Amino acid sequence: MVKRIVTGAHYGLLDWLAQRVTAVVMVIYILLLVVVLLIFPPNDYAAWKTIFGNQWTRITSFLFFVSLCWHAWIGIRNILMDYIHETGIRLTIQVLVILSLLFYTVWAIDIMWS
């Protein structure tokens, strides 16, 4: 009888699905933004402020940014798990990535709602 050695955290299907869902959310947002910019082309700061002053634009932009951060986290985490085998170094880099993504998310909130 052969014993299988199981390694990793078994994220497989969940990660694959999350990558696809976040990618679809980002593509839809970008397409909608392109349509809005073609219909209402902004010439100055006031026009940009009007477009992004709408609450729905802020919410969808925030959803885009959260999707971007989640998508990036899954990709970076998988790369780190595949290529950095020293646990301490990998965990340190993962913590730094998490902190930077959280910082960017808070910064995006501050930009969009200030």
Phi and psi restraints in degrees (range 20) as a CNS / XPLOR table:
assign (resid 1 and name C) (resid 2 and name N)
       (resid 2 and name CA) (resid 2 and name C) 1.0 -99.9 20.0 2
assign (resid 2 and name N) (resid 2 and name CA)
       (resid 2 and name C) (resid 3 and name N) 1.0 127.2 20.0 2
assign (resid 2 and name C) (resid 3 and name N)
       (resid 3 and name CA) (resid 3 and name C) 1.0 -91.1 20.0 2
assign (resid 3 and name N) (resid 3 and name CA)
       (resid 3 and name C) (resid 4 and name N) 1.0 132.6 20.0 2
assign (resid 3 and name C) (resid 4 and name N)
       (resid 4 and name CA) (resid 4 and name C) 1.0 -85.2 20.0 2
assign (resid 4 and name N) (resid 4 and name CA)
       (resid 4 and name C) (resid 5 and name N) 1.0 138.3 20.0 2
assign (resid 4 and name C) (resid 5 and name N)
       (resid 5 and name CA) (resid 5 and name C) 1.0 -97.9 20.0 2
assign (resid 5 and name N) (resid 5 and name CA)
       (resid 5 and name C) (resid 6 and name N) 1.0 117.9 20.0 2
assign (resid 5 and name C) (resid 6 and name N)
       (resid 6 and name CA) (resid 6 and name C) 1.0 -100.0 20.0 2
assign (resid 6 and name N) (resid 6 and name CA)
       (resid 6 and name C) (resid 7 and name N) 1.0 126.0 20.0 2
assign (resid 6 and name C) (resid 7 and name N)
       (resid 7 and name CA) (resid 7 and name C) 1.0 -126.9 20.0 2
assign (resid 7 and name N) (resid 7 and name CA)
       (resid 7 and name C) (resid 8 and name N) 1.0 163.5 20.0 2
assign (resid 7 and name C) (resid 8 and name N)
       (resid 8 and name CA) (resid 8 and name C) 1.0 87.7 20.0 2
assign (resid 8 and name N) (resid 8 and name CA)
       (resid 8 and name C) (resid 9 and name N) 1.0 -178.8 20.0 2
assign (resid 8 and name C) (resid 9 and name N)
       (resid 9 and name CA) (resid 9 and name C) 1.0 -106.6 20.0 2
assign (resid 9 and name N) (resid 9 and name CA)
       (resid 9 and name C) (resid 10 and name N) 1.0 3.5 20.0 2
assign (resid 9 and name C) (resid 10 and name N)
       (resid 10 and name CA) (resid 10 and name C) 1.0 59.7 20.0 2
assign (resid 10 and name N) (resid 10 and name CA)
       (resid 10 and name C) (resid 11 and name N) 1.0 46.8 20.0 2
assign (resid 10 and name C) (resid 11 and name N)
       (resid 11 and name CA) (resid 11 and name C) 1.0 -80.6 20.0 2
assign (resid 11 and name N) (resid 11 and name CA)
       (resid 11 and name C) (resid 12 and name N) 1.0 -24.9 20.0 2
assign (resid 11 and name C) (resid 12 and name N)
       (resid 12 and name CA) (resid 12 and name C) 1.0 -7.9 20.0 2
assign (resid 12 and name N) (resid 12 and name CA)
       (resid 12 and name C) (resid 13 and name N) 1.0 -83.5 20.0 2
assign (resid 12 and name C) (resid 13 and name N)
       (resid 13 and name CA) (resid 13 and name C) 1.0 -64.3 20.0 2
assign (resid 13 and name N) (resid 13 and name CA)
       (resid 13 and name C) (resid 14 and name N) 1.0 -41.7 20.0 2
assign (resid 13 and name C) (resid 14 and name N)
       (resid 14 and name CA) (resid 14 and name C) 1.0 -62.6 20.0 2
assign (resid 14 and name N) (resid 14 and name CA)
       (resid 14 and name C) (resid 15 and name N) 1.0 -43.5 20.0 2
assign (resid 14 and name C) (resid 15 and name N)
       (resid 15 and name CA) (resid 15 and name C) 1.0 -64.2 20.0 2
assign (resid 15 and name N) (resid 15 and name CA)
       (resid 15 and name C) (resid 16 and name N) 1.0 -44.0 20.0 2
assign (resid 15 and name C) (resid 16 and name N)
       (resid 16 and name CA) (resid 16 and name C) 1.0 -59.2 20.0 2
assign (resid 16 and name N) (resid 16 and name CA)
       (resid 16 and name C) (resid 17 and name N) 1.0 -45.7 20.0 2
assign (resid 16 and name C) (resid 17 and name N)
       (resid 17 and name CA) (resid 17 and name C) 1.0 -66.0 20.0 2
assign (resid 17 and name N) (resid 17 and name CA)
       (resid 17 and name C) (resid 18 and name N) 1.0 -43.7 20.0 2
assign (resid 17 and name C) (resid 18 and name N)
       (resid 18 and name CA) (resid 18 and name C) 1.0 -62.7 20.0 2
assign (resid 18 and name N) (resid 18 and name CA)
       (resid 18 and name C) (resid 19 and name N) 1.0 -39.9 20.0 2
assign (resid 18 and name C) (resid 19 and name N)
       (resid 19 and name CA) (resid 19 and name C) 1.0 -60.9 20.0 2
assign (resid 19 and name N) (resid 19 and name CA)
       (resid 19 and name C) (resid 20 and name N) 1.0 -43.4 20.0 2
assign (resid 19 and name C) (resid 20 and name N)
       (resid 20 and name CA) (resid 20 and name C) 1.0 -69.7 20.0 2
assign (resid 20 and name N) (resid 20 and name CA)
       (resid 20 and name C) (resid 21 and name N) 1.0 -42.6 20.0 2
assign (resid 20 and name C) (resid 21 and name N)
       (resid 21 and name CA) (resid 21 and name C) 1.0 -64.9 20.0 2
assign (resid 21 and name N) (resid 21 and name CA)
       (resid 21 and name C) (resid 22 and name N) 1.0 -45.9 20.0 2
assign (resid 21 and name C) (resid 22 and name N)
       (resid 22 and name CA) (resid 22 and name C) 1.0 -65.7 20.0 2
assign (resid 22 and name N) (resid 22 and name CA)
       (resid 22 and name C) (resid 23 and name N) 1.0 -35.9 20.0 2
assign (resid 22 and name C) (resid 23 and name N)
       (resid 23 and name CA) (resid 23 and name C) 1.0 -64.8 20.0 2
assign (resid 23 and name N) (resid 23 and name CA)
       (resid 23 and name C) (resid 24 and name N) 1.0 -41.3 20.0 2
assign (resid 23 and name C) (resid 24 and name N)
       (resid 24 and name CA) (resid 24 and name C) 1.0 -65.2 20.0 2
assign (resid 24 and name N) (resid 24 and name CA)
       (resid 24 and name C) (resid 25 and name N) 1.0 -41.6 20.0 2
assign (resid 24 and name C) (resid 25 and name N)
       (resid 25 and name CA) (resid 25 and name C) 1.0 -60.4 20.0 2
assign (resid 25 and name N) (resid 25 and name CA)
       (resid 25 and name C) (resid 26 and name N) 1.0 -43.3 20.0 2
assign (resid 25 and name C) (resid 26 and name N)
       (resid 26 and name CA) (resid 26 and name C) 1.0 -67.1 20.0 2
assign (resid 26 and name N) (resid 26 and name CA)
       (resid 26 and name C) (resid 27 and name N) 1.0 -40.0 20.0 2
assign (resid 26 and name C) (resid 27 and name N)
       (resid 27 and name CA) (resid 27 and name C) 1.0 -65.2 20.0 2
assign (resid 27 and name N) (resid 27 and name CA)
       (resid 27 and name C) (resid 28 and name N) 1.0 -43.6 20.0 2
assign (resid 27 and name C) (resid 28 and name N)
       (resid 28 and name CA) (resid 28 and name C) 1.0 -61.7 20.0 2
assign (resid 28 and name N) (resid 28 and name CA)
       (resid 28 and name C) (resid 29 and name N) 1.0 -44.4 20.0 2
assign (resid 28 and name C) (resid 29 and name N)
       (resid 29 and name CA) (resid 29 and name C) 1.0 -60.7 20.0 2
assign (resid 29 and name N) (resid 29 and name CA)
       (resid 29 and name C) (resid 30 and name N) 1.0 -46.7 20.0 2
assign (resid 29 and name C) (resid 30 and name N)
       (resid 30 and name CA) (resid 30 and name C) 1.0 -62.5 20.0 2
assign (resid 30 and name N) (resid 30 and name CA)
       (resid 30 and name C) (resid 31 and name N) 1.0 -42.3 20.0 2
assign (resid 30 and name C) (resid 31 and name N)
       (resid 31 and name CA) (resid 31 and name C) 1.0 -63.6 20.0 2
assign (resid 31 and name N) (resid 31 and name CA)
       (resid 31 and name C) (resid 32 and name N) 1.0 -43.6 20.0 2
assign (resid 31 and name C) (resid 32 and name N)
       (resid 32 and name CA) (resid 32 and name C) 1.0 -63.5 20.0 2
assign (resid 32 and name N) (resid 32 and name CA)
       (resid 32 and name C) (resid 33 and name N) 1.0 -40.8 20.0 2
assign (resid 32 and name C) (resid 33 and name N)
       (resid 33 and name CA) (resid 33 and name C) 1.0 -63.8 20.0 2
assign (resid 33 and name N) (resid 33 and name CA)
       (resid 33 and name C) (resid 34 and name N) 1.0 -41.0 20.0 2
assign (resid 33 and name C) (resid 34 and name N)
       (resid 34 and name CA) (resid 34 and name C) 1.0 -62.4 20.0 2
assign (resid 34 and name N) (resid 34 and name CA)
       (resid 34 and name C) (resid 35 and name N) 1.0 -43.1 20.0 2
assign (resid 34 and name C) (resid 35 and name N)
       (resid 35 and name CA) (resid 35 and name C) 1.0 -62.0 20.0 2
assign (resid 35 and name N) (resid 35 and name CA)
       (resid 35 and name C) (resid 36 and name N) 1.0 -45.9 20.0 2
assign (resid 35 and name C) (resid 36 and name N)
       (resid 36 and name CA) (resid 36 and name C) 1.0 -61.6 20.0 2
assign (resid 36 and name N) (resid 36 and name CA)
       (resid 36 and name C) (resid 37 and name N) 1.0 -41.7 20.0 2
assign (resid 36 and name C) (resid 37 and name N)
       (resid 37 and name CA) (resid 37 and name C) 1.0 -70.9 20.0 2
assign (resid 37 and name N) (resid 37 and name CA)
       (resid 37 and name C) (resid 38 and name N) 1.0 -27.4 20.0 2
assign (resid 37 and name C) (resid 38 and name N)
       (resid 38 and name CA) (resid 38 and name C) 1.0 -75.7 20.0 2
assign (resid 38 and name N) (resid 38 and name CA)
       (resid 38 and name C) (resid 39 and name N) 1.0 -35.8 20.0 2
assign (resid 38 and name C) (resid 39 and name N)
       (resid 39 and name CA) (resid 39 and name C) 1.0 -75.3 20.0 2
assign (resid 39 and name N) (resid 39 and name CA)
       (resid 39 and name C) (resid 40 and name N) 1.0 -44.0 20.0 2
assign (resid 39 and name C) (resid 40 and name N)
       (resid 40 and name CA) (resid 40 and name C) 1.0 -121.0 20.0 2
assign (resid 40 and name N) (resid 40 and name CA)
       (resid 40 and name C) (resid 41 and name N) 1.0 76.5 20.0 2
assign (resid 40 and name C) (resid 41 and name N)
       (resid 41 and name CA) (resid 41 and name C) 1.0 -67.3 20.0 2
assign (resid 41 and name N) (resid 41 and name CA)
       (resid 41 and name C) (resid 42 and name N) 1.0 121.2 20.0 2
assign (resid 41 and name C) (resid 42 and name N)
       (resid 42 and name CA) (resid 42 and name C) 1.0 -79.8 20.0 2
assign (resid 42 and name N) (resid 42 and name CA)
       (resid 42 and name C) (resid 43 and name N) 1.0 133.6 20.0 2
assign (resid 42 and name C) (resid 43 and name N)
       (resid 43 and name CA) (resid 43 and name C) 1.0 -103.2 20.0 2
assign (resid 43 and name N) (resid 43 and name CA)
       (resid 43 and name C) (resid 44 and name N) 1.0 -24.6 20.0 2
assign (resid 43 and name C) (resid 44 and name N)
       (resid 44 and name CA) (resid 44 and name C) 1.0 -144.7 20.0 2
assign (resid 44 and name N) (resid 44 and name CA)
       (resid 44 and name C) (resid 45 and name N) 1.0 -178.4 20.0 2
assign (resid 44 and name C) (resid 45 and name N)
       (resid 45 and name CA) (resid 45 and name C) 1.0 -61.6 20.0 2
assign (resid 45 and name N) (resid 45 and name CA)
       (resid 45 and name C) (resid 46 and name N) 1.0 -39.1 20.0 2
assign (resid 45 and name C) (resid 46 and name N)
       (resid 46 and name CA) (resid 46 and name C) 1.0 -62.3 20.0 2
assign (resid 46 and name N) (resid 46 and name CA)
       (resid 46 and name C) (resid 47 and name N) 1.0 -38.7 20.0 2
assign (resid 46 and name C) (resid 47 and name N)
       (resid 47 and name CA) (resid 47 and name C) 1.0 -67.2 20.0 2
assign (resid 47 and name N) (resid 47 and name CA)
       (resid 47 and name C) (resid 48 and name N) 1.0 -42.3 20.0 2
assign (resid 47 and name C) (resid 48 and name N)
       (resid 48 and name CA) (resid 48 and name C) 1.0 -62.6 20.0 2
assign (resid 48 and name N) (resid 48 and name CA)
       (resid 48 and name C) (resid 49 and name N) 1.0 -41.2 20.0 2
assign (resid 48 and name C) (resid 49 and name N)
       (resid 49 and name CA) (resid 49 and name C) 1.0 -65.3 20.0 2
assign (resid 49 and name N) (resid 49 and name CA)
       (resid 49 and name C) (resid 50 and name N) 1.0 -36.1 20.0 2
assign (resid 49 and name C) (resid 50 and name N)
       (resid 50 and name CA) (resid 50 and name C) 1.0 -65.4 20.0 2
assign (resid 50 and name N) (resid 50 and name CA)
       (resid 50 and name C) (resid 51 and name N) 1.0 -44.4 20.0 2
assign (resid 50 and name C) (resid 51 and name N)
       (resid 51 and name CA) (resid 51 and name C) 1.0 -62.7 20.0 2
assign (resid 51 and name N) (resid 51 and name CA)
       (resid 51 and name C) (resid 52 and name N) 1.0 -47.1 20.0 2
assign (resid 51 and name C) (resid 52 and name N)
       (resid 52 and name CA) (resid 52 and name C) 1.0 -90.2 20.0 2
assign (resid 52 and name N) (resid 52 and name CA)
       (resid 52 and name C) (resid 53 and name N) 1.0 3.2 20.0 2
assign (resid 52 and name C) (resid 53 and name N)
       (resid 53 and name CA) (resid 53 and name C) 1.0 -81.4 20.0 2
assign (resid 53 and name N) (resid 53 and name CA)
       (resid 53 and name C) (resid 54 and name N) 1.0 -19.1 20.0 2
assign (resid 53 and name C) (resid 54 and name N)
       (resid 54 and name CA) (resid 54 and name C) 1.0 -68.0 20.0 2
assign (resid 54 and name N) (resid 54 and name CA)
       (resid 54 and name C) (resid 55 and name N) 1.0 135.0 20.0 2
assign (resid 54 and name C) (resid 55 and name N)
       (resid 55 and name CA) (resid 55 and name C) 1.0 -61.0 20.0 2
assign (resid 55 and name N) (resid 55 and name CA)
       (resid 55 and name C) (resid 56 and name N) 1.0 -38.9 20.0 2
assign (resid 55 and name C) (resid 56 and name N)
       (resid 56 and name CA) (resid 56 and name C) 1.0 -65.9 20.0 2
assign (resid 56 and name N) (resid 56 and name CA)
       (resid 56 and name C) (resid 57 and name N) 1.0 -35.2 20.0 2
assign (resid 56 and name C) (resid 57 and name N)
       (resid 57 and name CA) (resid 57 and name C) 1.0 -65.8 20.0 2
assign (resid 57 and name N) (resid 57 and name CA)
       (resid 57 and name C) (resid 58 and name N) 1.0 -40.8 20.0 2
assign (resid 57 and name C) (resid 58 and name N)
       (resid 58 and name CA) (resid 58 and name C) 1.0 -63.9 20.0 2
assign (resid 58 and name N) (resid 58 and name CA)
       (resid 58 and name C) (resid 59 and name N) 1.0 -44.6 20.0 2
assign (resid 58 and name C) (resid 59 and name N)
       (resid 59 and name CA) (resid 59 and name C) 1.0 -64.4 20.0 2
assign (resid 59 and name N) (resid 59 and name CA)
       (resid 59 and name C) (resid 60 and name N) 1.0 -45.8 20.0 2
assign (resid 59 and name C) (resid 60 and name N)
       (resid 60 and name CA) (resid 60 and name C) 1.0 -67.2 20.0 2
assign (resid 60 and name N) (resid 60 and name CA)
       (resid 60 and name C) (resid 61 and name N) 1.0 -35.0 20.0 2
assign (resid 60 and name C) (resid 61 and name N)
       (resid 61 and name CA) (resid 61 and name C) 1.0 -65.5 20.0 2
assign (resid 61 and name N) (resid 61 and name CA)
       (resid 61 and name C) (resid 62 and name N) 1.0 -39.8 20.0 2
assign (resid 61 and name C) (resid 62 and name N)
       (resid 62 and name CA) (resid 62 and name C) 1.0 -67.0 20.0 2
assign (resid 62 and name N) (resid 62 and name CA)
       (resid 62 and name C) (resid 63 and name N) 1.0 -40.7 20.0 2
assign (resid 62 and name C) (resid 63 and name N)
       (resid 63 and name CA) (resid 63 and name C) 1.0 -60.8 20.0 2
assign (resid 63 and name N) (resid 63 and name CA)
       (resid 63 and name C) (resid 64 and name N) 1.0 -41.3 20.0 2
assign (resid 63 and name C) (resid 64 and name N)
       (resid 64 and name CA) (resid 64 and name C) 1.0 -59.6 20.0 2
assign (resid 64 and name N) (resid 64 and name CA)
       (resid 64 and name C) (resid 65 and name N) 1.0 -46.3 20.0 2
assign (resid 64 and name C) (resid 65 and name N)
       (resid 65 and name CA) (resid 65 and name C) 1.0 -67.3 20.0 2
assign (resid 65 and name N) (resid 65 and name CA)
       (resid 65 and name C) (resid 66 and name N) 1.0 -39.7 20.0 2
assign (resid 65 and name C) (resid 66 and name N)
       (resid 66 and name CA) (resid 66 and name C) 1.0 -64.3 20.0 2
assign (resid 66 and name N) (resid 66 and name CA)
       (resid 66 and name C) (resid 67 and name N) 1.0 -40.7 20.0 2
assign (resid 66 and name C) (resid 67 and name N)
       (resid 67 and name CA) (resid 67 and name C) 1.0 -62.3 20.0 2
assign (resid 67 and name N) (resid 67 and name CA)
       (resid 67 and name C) (resid 68 and name N) 1.0 -41.6 20.0 2
assign (resid 67 and name C) (resid 68 and name N)
       (resid 68 and name CA) (resid 68 and name C) 1.0 -61.5 20.0 2
assign (resid 68 and name N) (resid 68 and name CA)
       (resid 68 and name C) (resid 69 and name N) 1.0 -45.3 20.0 2
assign (resid 68 and name C) (resid 69 and name N)
       (resid 69 and name CA) (resid 69 and name C) 1.0 -65.8 20.0 2
assign (resid 69 and name N) (resid 69 and name CA)
       (resid 69 and name C) (resid 70 and name N) 1.0 -41.6 20.0 2
assign (resid 69 and name C) (resid 70 and name N)
       (resid 70 and name CA) (resid 70 and name C) 1.0 -65.4 20.0 2
assign (resid 70 and name N) (resid 70 and name CA)
       (resid 70 and name C) (resid 71 and name N) 1.0 -43.7 20.0 2
assign (resid 70 and name C) (resid 71 and name N)
       (resid 71 and name CA) (resid 71 and name C) 1.0 -59.9 20.0 2
assign (resid 71 and name N) (resid 71 and name CA)
       (resid 71 and name C) (resid 72 and name N) 1.0 -45.1 20.0 2
assign (resid 71 and name C) (resid 72 and name N)
       (resid 72 and name CA) (resid 72 and name C) 1.0 -64.9 20.0 2
assign (resid 72 and name N) (resid 72 and name CA)
       (resid 72 and name C) (resid 73 and name N) 1.0 -42.3 20.0 2
assign (resid 72 and name C) (resid 73 and name N)
       (resid 73 and name CA) (resid 73 and name C) 1.0 -60.9 20.0 2
assign (resid 73 and name N) (resid 73 and name CA)
       (resid 73 and name C) (resid 74 and name N) 1.0 -45.5 20.0 2
assign (resid 73 and name C) (resid 74 and name N)
       (resid 74 and name CA) (resid 74 and name C) 1.0 -62.0 20.0 2
assign (resid 74 and name N) (resid 74 and name CA)
       (resid 74 and name C) (resid 75 and name N) 1.0 -45.3 20.0 2
assign (resid 74 and name C) (resid 75 and name N)
       (resid 75 and name CA) (resid 75 and name C) 1.0 -64.2 20.0 2
assign (resid 75 and name N) (resid 75 and name CA)
       (resid 75 and name C) (resid 76 and name N) 1.0 -46.8 20.0 2
assign (resid 75 and name C) (resid 76 and name N)
       (resid 76 and name CA) (resid 76 and name C) 1.0 -66.3 20.0 2
assign (resid 76 and name N) (resid 76 and name CA)
       (resid 76 and name C) (resid 77 and name N) 1.0 -42.6 20.0 2
assign (resid 76 and name C) (resid 77 and name N)
       (resid 77 and name CA) (resid 77 and name C) 1.0 -60.8 20.0 2
assign (resid 77 and name N) (resid 77 and name CA)
       (resid 77 and name C) (resid 78 and name N) 1.0 -43.6 20.0 2
assign (resid 77 and name C) (resid 78 and name N)
       (resid 78 and name CA) (resid 78 and name C) 1.0 -65.5 20.0 2
assign (resid 78 and name N) (resid 78 and name CA)
       (resid 78 and name C) (resid 79 and name N) 1.0 -39.7 20.0 2
assign (resid 78 and name C) (resid 79 and name N)
       (resid 79 and name CA) (resid 79 and name C) 1.0 -63.6 20.0 2
assign (resid 79 and name N) (resid 79 and name CA)
       (resid 79 and name C) (resid 80 and name N) 1.0 -44.1 20.0 2
assign (resid 79 and name C) (resid 80 and name N)
       (resid 80 and name CA) (resid 80 and name C) 1.0 -64.0 20.0 2
assign (resid 80 and name N) (resid 80 and name CA)
       (resid 80 and name C) (resid 81 and name N) 1.0 -41.0 20.0 2
assign (resid 80 and name C) (resid 81 and name N)
       (resid 81 and name CA) (resid 81 and name C) 1.0 -65.3 20.0 2
assign (resid 81 and name N) (resid 81 and name CA)
       (resid 81 and name C) (resid 82 and name N) 1.0 -33.6 20.0 2
assign (resid 81 and name C) (resid 82 and name N)
       (resid 82 and name CA) (resid 82 and name C) 1.0 -77.4 20.0 2
assign (resid 82 and name N) (resid 82 and name CA)
       (resid 82 and name C) (resid 83 and name N) 1.0 -36.0 20.0 2
assign (resid 82 and name C) (resid 83 and name N)
       (resid 83 and name CA) (resid 83 and name C) 1.0 -113.4 20.0 2
assign (resid 83 and name N) (resid 83 and name CA)
       (resid 83 and name C) (resid 84 and name N) 1.0 -16.2 20.0 2
assign (resid 83 and name C) (resid 84 and name N)
       (resid 84 and name CA) (resid 84 and name C) 1.0 -113.2 20.0 2
assign (resid 84 and name N) (resid 84 and name CA)
       (resid 84 and name C) (resid 85 and name N) 1.0 105.5 20.0 2
assign (resid 84 and name C) (resid 85 and name N)
       (resid 85 and name CA) (resid 85 and name C) 1.0 -89.9 20.0 2
assign (resid 85 and name N) (resid 85 and name CA)
       (resid 85 and name C) (resid 86 and name N) 1.0 -20.4 20.0 2
assign (resid 85 and name C) (resid 86 and name N)
       (resid 86 and name CA) (resid 86 and name C) 1.0 -74.1 20.0 2
assign (resid 86 and name N) (resid 86 and name CA)
       (resid 86 and name C) (resid 87 and name N) 1.0 116.8 20.0 2
assign (resid 86 and name C) (resid 87 and name N)
       (resid 87 and name CA) (resid 87 and name C) 1.0 -60.7 20.0 2
assign (resid 87 and name N) (resid 87 and name CA)
       (resid 87 and name C) (resid 88 and name N) 1.0 -45.0 20.0 2
assign (resid 87 and name C) (resid 88 and name N)
       (resid 88 and name CA) (resid 88 and name C) 1.0 -62.4 20.0 2
assign (resid 88 and name N) (resid 88 and name CA)
       (resid 88 and name C) (resid 89 and name N) 1.0 -43.5 20.0 2
assign (resid 88 and name C) (resid 89 and name N)
       (resid 89 and name CA) (resid 89 and name C) 1.0 -66.5 20.0 2
assign (resid 89 and name N) (resid 89 and name CA)
       (resid 89 and name C) (resid 90 and name N) 1.0 -44.8 20.0 2
assign (resid 89 and name C) (resid 90 and name N)
       (resid 90 and name CA) (resid 90 and name C) 1.0 -61.5 20.0 2
assign (resid 90 and name N) (resid 90 and name CA)
       (resid 90 and name C) (resid 91 and name N) 1.0 -45.4 20.0 2
assign (resid 90 and name C) (resid 91 and name N)
       (resid 91 and name CA) (resid 91 and name C) 1.0 -65.6 20.0 2
assign (resid 91 and name N) (resid 91 and name CA)
       (resid 91 and name C) (resid 92 and name N) 1.0 -37.2 20.0 2
assign (resid 91 and name C) (resid 92 and name N)
       (resid 92 and name CA) (resid 92 and name C) 1.0 -62.9 20.0 2
assign (resid 92 and name N) (resid 92 and name CA)
       (resid 92 and name C) (resid 93 and name N) 1.0 -45.9 20.0 2
assign (resid 92 and name C) (resid 93 and name N)
       (resid 93 and name CA) (resid 93 and name C) 1.0 -65.1 20.0 2
assign (resid 93 and name N) (resid 93 and name CA)
       (resid 93 and name C) (resid 94 and name N) 1.0 -40.1 20.0 2
assign (resid 93 and name C) (resid 94 and name N)
       (resid 94 and name CA) (resid 94 and name C) 1.0 -62.5 20.0 2
assign (resid 94 and name N) (resid 94 and name CA)
       (resid 94 and name C) (resid 95 and name N) 1.0 -41.9 20.0 2
assign (resid 94 and name C) (resid 95 and name N)
       (resid 95 and name CA) (resid 95 and name C) 1.0 -63.6 20.0 2
assign (resid 95 and name N) (resid 95 and name CA)
       (resid 95 and name C) (resid 96 and name N) 1.0 -42.0 20.0 2
assign (resid 95 and name C) (resid 96 and name N)
       (resid 96 and name CA) (resid 96 and name C) 1.0 -63.1 20.0 2
assign (resid 96 and name N) (resid 96 and name CA)
       (resid 96 and name C) (resid 97 and name N) 1.0 -39.9 20.0 2
assign (resid 96 and name C) (resid 97 and name N)
       (resid 97 and name CA) (resid 97 and name C) 1.0 -64.9 20.0 2
assign (resid 97 and name N) (resid 97 and name CA)
       (resid 97 and name C) (resid 98 and name N) 1.0 -45.6 20.0 2
assign (resid 97 and name C) (resid 98 and name N)
       (resid 98 and name CA) (resid 98 and name C) 1.0 -59.7 20.0 2
assign (resid 98 and name N) (resid 98 and name CA)
       (resid 98 and name C) (resid 99 and name N) 1.0 -46.7 20.0 2
assign (resid 98 and name C) (resid 99 and name N)
       (resid 99 and name CA) (resid 99 and name C) 1.0 -62.3 20.0 2
assign (resid 99 and name N) (resid 99 and name CA)
       (resid 99 and name C) (resid 100 and name N) 1.0 -40.7 20.0 2
assign (resid 99 and name C) (resid 100 and name N)
       (resid 100 and name CA) (resid 100 and name C) 1.0 -68.0 20.0 2
assign (resid 100 and name N) (resid 100 and name CA)
       (resid 100 and name C) (resid 101 and name N) 1.0 -40.4 20.0 2
assign (resid 100 and name C) (resid 101 and name N)
       (resid 101 and name CA) (resid 101 and name C) 1.0 -65.7 20.0 2
assign (resid 101 and name N) (resid 101 and name CA)
       (resid 101 and name C) (resid 102 and name N) 1.0 -38.8 20.0 2
assign (resid 101 and name C) (resid 102 and name N)
       (resid 102 and name CA) (resid 102 and name C) 1.0 -64.6 20.0 2
assign (resid 102 and name N) (resid 102 and name CA)
       (resid 102 and name C) (resid 103 and name N) 1.0 -41.7 20.0 2
assign (resid 102 and name C) (resid 103 and name N)
       (resid 103 and name CA) (resid 103 and name C) 1.0 -59.5 20.0 2
assign (resid 103 and name N) (resid 103 and name CA)
       (resid 103 and name C) (resid 104 and name N) 1.0 -46.0 20.0 2
assign (resid 103 and name C) (resid 104 and name N)
       (resid 104 and name CA) (resid 104 and name C) 1.0 -65.8 20.0 2
assign (resid 104 and name N) (resid 104 and name CA)
       (resid 104 and name C) (resid 105 and name N) 1.0 -34.2 20.0 2
assign (resid 104 and name C) (resid 105 and name N)
       (resid 105 and name CA) (resid 105 and name C) 1.0 -66.9 20.0 2
assign (resid 105 and name N) (resid 105 and name CA)
       (resid 105 and name C) (resid 106 and name N) 1.0 -45.6 20.0 2
assign (resid 105 and name C) (resid 106 and name N)
       (resid 106 and name CA) (resid 106 and name C) 1.0 -63.4 20.0 2
assign (resid 106 and name N) (resid 106 and name CA)
       (resid 106 and name C) (resid 107 and name N) 1.0 -39.5 20.0 2
assign (resid 106 and name C) (resid 107 and name N)
       (resid 107 and name CA) (resid 107 and name C) 1.0 -63.7 20.0 2
assign (resid 107 and name N) (resid 107 and name CA)
       (resid 107 and name C) (resid 108 and name N) 1.0 -41.5 20.0 2
assign (resid 107 and name C) (resid 108 and name N)
       (resid 108 and name CA) (resid 108 and name C) 1.0 -62.7 20.0 2
assign (resid 108 and name N) (resid 108 and name CA)
       (resid 108 and name C) (resid 109 and name N) 1.0 -41.0 20.0 2
assign (resid 108 and name C) (resid 109 and name N)
       (resid 109 and name CA) (resid 109 and name C) 1.0 -60.9 20.0 2
assign (resid 109 and name N) (resid 109 and name CA)
       (resid 109 and name C) (resid 110 and name N) 1.0 -45.2 20.0 2
assign (resid 109 and name C) (resid 110 and name N)
       (resid 110 and name CA) (resid 110 and name C) 1.0 -61.7 20.0 2
assign (resid 110 and name N) (resid 110 and name CA)
       (resid 110 and name C) (resid 111 and name N) 1.0 -40.8 20.0 2
assign (resid 110 and name C) (resid 111 and name N)
       (resid 111 and name CA) (resid 111 and name C) 1.0 -67.4 20.0 2
assign (resid 111 and name N) (resid 111 and name CA)
       (resid 111 and name C) (resid 112 and name N) 1.0 -45.2 20.0 2
assign (resid 111 and name C) (resid 112 and name N)
       (resid 112 and name CA) (resid 112 and name C) 1.0 -73.7 20.0 2
assign (resid 112 and name N) (resid 112 and name CA)
       (resid 112 and name C) (resid 113 and name N) 1.0 -31.1 20.0 2
assign (resid 112 and name C) (resid 113 and name N)
       (resid 113 and name CA) (resid 113 and name C) 1.0 -111.5 20.0 2
assign (resid 113 and name N) (resid 113 and name CA)
       (resid 113 and name C) (resid 114 and name N) 1.0 20.8 20.0 2
